[in-house]
C-alpha cells in the first residue's frame, strides 16, 4: 500500500501473511487450518507474544512457515517515536523471537512496521540491519471490532480479485479470522489461485533472475480502466507522498526468496522463484 515496488508475483498468485501473534487458541487453530490445506504462510510475530507463547513460535517454525518480526510490543507510534526507541522495539522483537526459537538464524530478515506507520529514519535503520521492510497489497479488516467471518472473507476475496495477485494481511489472534480462513482458502482454490510461500534467500537457494517490470506495482482492474493510481478508498491510509500501493519495500541490504507452496489441496505449480532484496534495474 505504501511503496512503488512489490513482490514479482504471477497472475493468480497470493502470499498469506499473519501479524500480531502468537496468541492461542486462535493462532494454533490457524496453524491447524494451514496444515490441513498444505499451505505455508509468512508470520510477523510480536516479541512480547513470542516470550509468552514460545511453544507456538516453535510450532510455526516446525511446520515450515516463515517467521519475521513485528516489534517487541506493537506500539502504533513508529512514525513519531525517537529513532533510539524504534531501534529498541525492532531489536527487542527480534531478540525475543530468536530466544523462543533457540536459534537466531531461524528468524527471517523480514520486518513489518506496526500499523504500517513508516518513517524514513526507521526504514533506513532497517536497511542498515539488512532487514526487508514489508507492507501489504490488501487487508481484510479482520481487526475491526464486530466484523464477521463472512465479511472478512468477502473483503479479502474482493480485494484480491481487484488485482489478481498480491499479498494479503490477516491477524492470527482473532477468532473471526480463524473462521474466515477456510472460506478464503476454499474460494481462492475455486478461482484458480496458488498460495506463494516467501522465504529468505540463502546458500543453496539461489536468487532467481527476474525482470524489472515484474517488481512494479500493478493497478487493479478497475484502476486500469480508469487510469487511476490511488489506493482503494476502503484500504488503510498510505504513508504521505506514496502515490501507489505496494506489498514490500525491497531494500538493497535485504534478500528474500519465494517458492510456490505445493500440497494435496493447492496444486503444485512446479517451480521455485528466489528473489533478491532489490528489484533489478
N, C-alpha and C positions, 0 to 999 in steps of 0.2 A: 504493500500500500504506500510505501514511502520512497522507493528507490527506482532508478531507471533500469537497473539490471535485475534479472530474475533467474531462476533455475531453467536450464535449457531442456525443458520437458517436451515430449512429443504430444501429438493430439491424443486426447483421452488418457492422459497420464496425470495422476494425482498423488501428492505427498500428504500423508497424515501426520500432524504434529499435535502433541498434548502438552499443555502448560500447567504449572502451579502445584503439581503433586510432589511426592505421592501422598495419598490420603485414603487408607482403606475405610470401608469396604469398596468404595466406588472405584479406586484405582485397580484393585485386584479383580473386580468384575470386568473392567475394561480389558485387562490382560487376558482374562478367560475368553472374552469375545474375540480378540485379535488372534489368539491361539487357535480357536475353533475355525476361523476363516483363513488361517495360514497367511496372515498379514503382519508386516513389520512396520513400525512407526518410529518417529523421532520424538524423543521426550526432552522437555526443558524443565529440569527439576529445581525446586526451591531448596536451598541449603538447609534451612531450619526443618523443613518437612523430611528431608533425607536423614537428618540426625534423629528425628523421632521415629522413622519407619525404615531403618536400613535394610531390613529383610525384603521389603518391597522393591527397594532400589536394586538389590542383588537379583531379585526375580526378573526385573525388567532387563537387566544385562543377560541373565542366563537364558532368557527366551529370545535373544537375538536382536533386541531393539537398540537403537542408537540413543545414547544419553548425553545431552548437552545440559547447560545450566541457565538459570533464570534469576540470579542474585541470591543473597542469603535469606532475606525475609520479605522480599517483594514490595519495596517502597515504590509508591507512584509519584516519585519526585526526581527521577533520574535527569530530567531536563532542567532542573533548577538547583539541585544539590551541589555542593563543592566537589571538585574532582576527587579530592582525597577520600571523601565519604563514598563516592561511587566506586573508587578502586577497592575500598574495604568491602563493599557489598559484592562486587564481582569476585574478588579473591576468596572471600568468606564462603560464598556459594560453591565455588569450585573445590575448595578445601573440604567442605562438609560432604559433598557428593563423593569426592575421592576417598575419604575415610570410610564412608558407608560401603563403597565397593572394595576397599582394601588395596586398590591399585590405581594411582593417578592416570596411568596410561589408558585406562578404560573409559575415561571421560573424554568425549569428543570435543574438539576446539570450536564448539558452536555456542553462541550466546544470544538469547533473545531478551531485549530490554523490557522490563515490566511495563505494561500499558503501552508499549511501543513509543514511549516518551523519550525520544532520542535527543542527543546534543552532539555537536561536532567534537567537543572535548572528550566525551565518553567514547565515541566511535574511534577517535584517534588512539585513545588508550587501548581499546580492544584490539585494534590493528597492531599496536606495538607489542602486544602479547600473542600475536598470531592467532587471534580468535576471530571467527567469522560472525558478523552481526546479522542476525536473521530478523526479518519482518514476516509478513504473510501476504498471500494473494486475496484471501477471503476468509471470513469467520462465519460462525452460525449463531452468534449472540447467545451462546449457551450459558453465559454467566448472568444473563438478565434474570431478575427475580420473577418468579411465577411463570416463566416461559415453559411451554410444554415440550415433551419429546418430539411430538409430531411437527411442531413449529420449528424446532431446531433442525430436524431432518429436512423439512421443506426449504428453509433458508439455505442450508448447506448445498442441497442439490441444485436449487435455482441459481445460486451464485457460481457454482462450478460450471453449470451448463452455459452461463453467460460468456464464459471464456473458453471452455472446452479443455482446460488443463490448469494446473496450478497447485498451490499449497493451501491446505485447509487447516485452520486453527480451531482446536477444541480444548476442553479442560477436563481432565480425568478425575476431578474432585467432586463433580456434581452428579447426583442421582439421575437427573433428567438426561444428561449426556450418555449415561450407561444405557438407558432405554432407547435413546435415539440412534446410537452407533450401529446396531444391527440393521435398522431401517436404512441408514445411509449406505452401508456396505452392500446390502441387497440391491438397492436401487442403482448404485454405481456399477455393480456387476451386470445388472439387466440392461444398462445403457452402454455396455462395452468398454468401461473404464478399466485401467490397470493401476494398481497401487505401487508406487515407487518408494523404495527404501533408500534414504540418504545416509551415507556412511563416510567417515574421514578417509581421505587418501593416505596410503602408507606403502612401505615396501611390499611388493608382491601384488599390489592393487594399483596398477599404473593409471595415470590420468589419461582419459580418452580424448582424442582430438575433437574439438567442436569448432563451429564457425561463429564468428562474432554476432551475426544476426540471431543466432539461437538464444542469446542471452538478453535480447531486448524485450521489454515489456510489451505484450500483445494487448491490443484493445479488445474489449468484449464485442460480441457480435452486434449488439445494439450500437456500441460506440463506433464500430466500423461503418455502420450505415449512416451515422450522423456526423462522422468525423470529429466526435467529441473525445477528449483525452482525460477528462476529470474522473476521479474515483466515483464509485456508486454513492448516491446520497445516503443510503442506509448503512454504509460501512463506517467504522470508526474514523475520526478525523485524521488525516495525514499530517506529517510534520510541515511546518511553514516552508514554502519555497519548493516543495516537492510536487511537480505537476502531474505525476502519474503514479499509479500503484505498482508495487513490485513485491517479490517474496523474500529476497535476501540481498543484503548489501554484501558484495563479494570483495573483500579487502585484499590487497596484494599479498599480505602476510599469511592469509589463511589458505588452507586447501581442503577440499572435500570431494567426495565420490558419491555417485548414486547408482544403485542397482535396482532392477525391476524385481519385485517380490514374486516368487513362484509358489505354488501350492495347489492343494486339491481344489479349492473353491475359486481362487483367482488364477486364471490360466496363465502359464508362463509365456513371456514374450520372446525369450531366447537370446537375450543379450544383456551385457552389463556395461554401464557407462560411468567412467570415472571423470570427475571434474576438478580442475584447479580452482583455487580461490579467487581467481581473477579472470574475467572474460578475455578471450583473445582479441587483440587489436587489429 
